[in-house]
Amino acid sequence: MGPEEIVVLVTGGSGLVGQGIKSIIEDERQLDPNTQKEQWIFCGSKDADLRNKTETEALFEKYKPTHVIHLAAMVGGLFHNMAHNLDFFRDNMSINDNVLYASYKYKVKKVVSCLSTCIFPDKVTYPIDETMVHNGPPHTSNYGYSYAKRMIDILNRGYHDQHGCKFTSVIPCNVFGPHDNFSLTSSHVIPALIRRMDDAMNNGDSTFSVWGSGTPLRQFIYSLDIAKLFVWTLRHYDSIEPLILSVDEEDEVSISKAAEAIKKAHGFTGEIIYDTSKADGQYKKTASNKKLRLLYRDFTFTPFEQAIHETVTWFKENREHVRL
């Protein structure tokens, strides 16, 4: 980025990744006063309904961003997705179309949008890489969300080809950390386990039930790590091709290992049991971070158990205020 005034608008700024980026920027400012030249604006749903074109453009008119990190989306866990595929498709299509059109209209220099590993084809060879996004249908459980996220890549290509815009996207693996959604109906696996185990301990339960077999494998990335990578992408990644932001392949963990790490962090003394009547979702969706490693060789990820411990500690301290 050049010396001109930089205004970075973060959509979905009150969420998990947005709050992670806010923490990273605050830390940077304490270490290096030069980062004061960047103005960062974190917007949430209270600032604008991005499904609405007029409200989206009013937000851009107000802040006149030079750069955008686009995180806002309608999201949910496996069971919530299965029941609302149409809503996920329509809402996310509207959000993405409005944000990218407003970015074009207001001459934003660069946009980094957030995709998801669930966009990849269900039937695919592993590890997944950036070239495979459109190679076949996504998993049927969340096709609405997946196809809407894929379309960001199409919009990015279109804006680049027709207007020369530098709109790109990143594909994180499963993100967790402080400020997550800990709702029992719509959260992802780690926050759901953290919340439910806390409930079990408060109830004095001697067993804790994990939905599914516990065998599916996932790459989990700590929200503060993904935040650092988003900021790096905004400043240094200049291709419109998507970039996978993931921990290394060998850092994949099973749901049962995640549950055991959460048990340890909580200090839960009961037994974990597995409810195999509940669906597992995809067995694995291993992503390759080779491209990231080529571009940013020396990035160090927070060890999984340490990140879980910090997340559980944050949840216990903030339980009254978290999204439940």
QUIDAJO-V114181 format. One record per pair of residues at least 24 apart in sequence whose ideal C-beta (glycine too) atoms are under 6 Angstrom apart, sorted by the first residue. I is the first residue (numbers start at 1). J is the second residue. D is the distance in Angstrom with one decimal. If there is no record, write none. Layout:
# QUIDAJO-V114181
i = (I:I)
j = (J:J)
d = (D:D)
This chain:
# QUIDAJO-V114181
i = (1:6:6:7:7:7:8:8:9:9:9:9:10:10:11:11:11:11:12:12:13:13:13:14:16:16:16:16:17:17:18:18:19:20:20:20:21:21:24:24:24:50:50:50:51:51:51:53:56:56:57:60:60:65:66:67:67:68:68:68:69:69:70:70:70:71:76:77:77:77:78:80:81:81:81:82:85:85:86:88:88:89:89:92:93:96:100:104:104:110:111:112:112:112:113:113:115:115:115:116:117:117:117:117:118:118:119:119:119:126:127:127:127:127:128:129:130:130:139:153:156:160:168:169:170:170:170:171:171:172:172:173:173:173:173:174:174:175:175:175:176:177:177:177:178:181:182:182:182:183:193:193:194:194:194:197:197:197:201:206:207:207:207:208:208:209:209:210:210:210:211:211:212:212:213:213:213:214:214:214:215:216:216:216:217:217:217:219:219:219:221:222:222:225:225:244:244:246:246:247:249:252:261:261:262:265:265:265:266)
j = (235:38:66:39:65:66:40:67:41:63:65:68:42:69:43:70:71:72:71:72:42:43:44:44:175:179:180:223:71:226:42:71:179:223:224:227:227:230:227:228:231:95:98:99:91:94:95:98:98:102:102:102:106:108:109:109:110:103:108:111:112:230:99:111:113:114:186:186:187:188:281:186:141:142:145:141:143:144:144:144:145:144:148:148:148:152:155:159:165:166:167:168:233:234:152:169:149:169:171:149:171:173:285:287:142:146:146:149:150:286:249:286:287:288:287:288:242:244:282:242:240:240:240:242:233:243:245:242:244:226:245:219:221:246:287:218:220:221:223:226:220:222:223:311:314:323:322:323:324:324:259:262:262:312:315:262:266:268:268:270:270:271:273:270:272:273:275:259:272:274:275:278:278:280:274:276:280:255:256:274:254:255:280:283:252:254:284:246:247:252:247:302:307:301:302:287:289:287:289:301:286:286:305:308:308:308:309:312:312)
d = (5.9:4.5:5.4:4.7:4.8:5.1:5.0:4.6:5.0:5.5:3.7:5.0:4.9:4.7:5.8:5.0:5.7:3.8:3.4:3.5:2.9:5.0:5.8:3.3:5.9:5.3:4.8:5.2:5.2:5.8:5.5:5.4:3.8:3.8:5.2:3.4:4.4:5.8:4.5:5.5:5.9:4.5:5.6:6.0:5.6:4.3:5.7:5.0:4.0:5.1:5.1:4.4:4.5:5.8:5.3:5.9:5.1:5.4:5.3:4.5:5.2:5.9:5.2:5.9:4.2:4.9:4.1:5.6:5.5:5.3:4.9:4.4:5.9:3.8:5.9:5.1:5.8:3.4:5.9:3.9:4.1:3.5:5.1:3.5:4.9:5.2:5.0:5.8:5.8:4.7:4.3:5.7:5.2:5.2:4.8:4.4:4.9:5.1:4.5:5.4:6.0:5.4:5.2:5.4:5.6:5.1:4.8:4.8:4.9:4.5:5.7:4.6:5.9:3.9:4.7:4.7:5.0:5.8:5.5:5.9:5.1:4.8:5.0:4.7:5.6:5.0:4.9:5.4:4.7:5.3:4.8:3.8:5.2:4.0:5.7:5.2:4.8:5.5:5.5:5.3:5.8:5.3:2.9:5.3:4.0:4.6:5.0:6.0:5.4:5.8:5.7:5.1:5.6:5.7:5.4:5.8:5.2:5.6:5.6:4.7:5.4:5.0:5.4:5.6:5.2:5.4:5.0:5.1:6.0:5.2:5.4:3.8:5.0:4.2:5.6:5.2:5.7:4.8:3.4:4.7:5.9:5.4:5.1:5.3:4.8:5.5:4.2:5.2:5.1:5.1:5.3:4.5:3.7:5.3:5.5:5.1:5.6:4.6:4.5:5.2:5.8:5.9:5.2:4.4:5.9:5.1:4.5:3.8:5.7)
